[in-house]
Amino acid sequence: MFSSTRSGKLNRKELTMKDKPVFRVILLLIPATILALLIISGAFYTCWNAASPEKTCASCHEIGKSVNTFARSAHRGLKCSECHGTALSNGFHSIKEKGNMIVTHMTNEYIEDVGLNHDQVLTVMADCKRCHEDEYADWSSGGHSALYHDIFLDRKHNETEQINSDCLRCHGMFSDVPVEELVEPLDITGPWTFRIQDIADKPVIPCQACHQTHIKGLPGSNPDYSDPVNIFYSRKDSSEMVSFYYRPDRRSIPASYLPKLIITDGERKVDVSDDIVMRLCIQCHSPDARHEAGSSDDRTPTGVHEGLSCTACHEGHSNDAVKSCGKCHPAISNCNLDVTTMNTSFSDPASHNNIHTVSCIDCHKDQNFKRILTVIK
């Protein structure tokens, strides 16, 4: 009995002694395996990011169309990750997004066009800022940098025109939710509040509203310095880089594809500029259904400036037009009128020289001049 018990104790002790090396090996294998997995993952991650898009991004049919258009764009010298980031560039959010892409791909869910949601658009916009600092600074100082609360909580406007779904066509075209889920109440009495507070301080007109990264275009290049005479005239037209993001279809339409609107001033057809960029502007700054000049948000010139484009006076990104008069009207001119001192604002009811509608007789009150105009007509 004693021997048996003692023998049993010895056997258990001997077994424990024999198992110790096994436990040590297991304890060593666990961190070694984790380390190996990390090294392999890191190597794969590095190789993936270093490889050409044809071997990575373009290999997925879901985004093949985007890759093909990008290959013909002005940004084709950039890597996809410079705008879209990598699987780890934005922490857990990036991992989640890339994970969703893998799941979508593995489930064979067909997606005709891969688009960006609202937050992704703003993330890409931050990348635009890295290279286009001047344009971003101009945009920030202009009216197009308005935030959601600037537009949808504007009491004066809301009391005049009720908030509706069409507001998002120009103000918040990338919003992932309808207007009734953004702000309440939808009436002209208020007070108005945001239902989703995170979006209140985000821009309603980001870069992608007027610019498409994946659009046909040529990279910037130096002019031919050996022929200075042609430096200006050989400059490429930048209007091909603008496009209009059409919210209902969730796609960007190149400005060159947009129609030239027919605008009327009473019974008369207005001479509208052929500038492609103006076709983009007029998508939001548009007239009513009758296409009457000056109706709704239309600013098409009808007076002495008829036929001019928006870009003739307004800077591209800041929309600033303060110094535009001096480009064509010197302070000392034949008419002895310094137009730079006139109130030409369209928004001031006291202005008799609205830059969009001002005519010759608004400045020239002389009766002889009026008679001359009558004869000309």
C-alpha positions, 0 to 999 in steps of 0.5 A: 500500500505504501509502496503503491502510493509512493510509486504513484506519487513518483510517477506523477512527479516524473510525468510532470518533469517530462512535460516541462520541456513540452510546455516550454516549447509551446510557450516559445512557439506562441510568440514566435508564431505571432511574430512570424505572422506579423512579419509575413503580414508586414511584408505582404502589406509593404509589397502590396503598397509598392506594387503597381495598381494593375497587380493590386487595385485593378485586379478587382473587377469592381473598380476596374472602371475607375482604374481605367479612367484614372489611367487617362487622368491628370493624376495618373502619376500618383499612387492610388494610396496617395488619395485613398489611403491604405488598409492601416492609414486611418486606423480601425476605420481603414481596416473596416472599409478594406474588410468590407471590400474583401467581403463584397468581392468574395460574395460576388456582389456586383457593383457597377460603379464604386463611389465614395460616401460622405465621410470618404469624400471629405477624407479625399478632400484633405488629400487634395489640400496637400497638393492644391494648397492655393486652390484650397485657401481660395476656396476657404475664403469664398462662398463655396466653403459654407458649412451645413449649419450655415445653409440649413440653419439660416433663418432669413432664407428658411423663412423665405423658402421652405427646406426641401429635398432639392436643396441637397442638389447643390448644398450637400450633394454627397449627403448619405441621408435625405434632408428630412433626416438632417434638419427639422422641422421642414417648414418656414417657422422654425426654429431649425435644428440638426438631427445629425450633429456630426454633419453640421460643421462639414462643408456642403460643397467639397472639391468633388462637387466641381472636380472629378479626380478620375477624369480625362486630362493631361498632367501639368507641363512646362511650356516651350521656353524656346518659343516665348511668343507661344507660351500663353497661346499654347497653354492647355484649357483647364475647363476639361478638369471641371465636372458636375456631381449629379446627386440623383445618379451619384456620378460626375458629369464632365462640364463639356457634356453639360448643355448650354442653357437657353436664357430669355429676357422677356421675349428676347433670347439672351446671348449666353457665353460658350464658356464650358465652366459657365455651364457648370456654374449655371447648374446651381445658379440656375433660373426657374422653369421658364428660363427667365434671366435673373429668376431664382438663383440665375446670374446670367448677364443681360445688360452691358455685360451680356455674353460674358462668362462667370469666370470673366469676373469671378475667380475660379475658387474664391469666387472673388470679383472685387477687383474684376471691374478694373480689368476692363474699366480704367479709373480714367476713361472716355466716359469719366466714370470710375466704375470701381467706386460704384455699388455693383452688388446684386445682393444690395437692393439699393444698388442701381448698378447690379453688375449682372443687369446694369445697362448703359442708361443706368450710368449715362443719364444724358438725354442725348445718349438715350436718343442715340440708344433709341436710334440704334435699337 
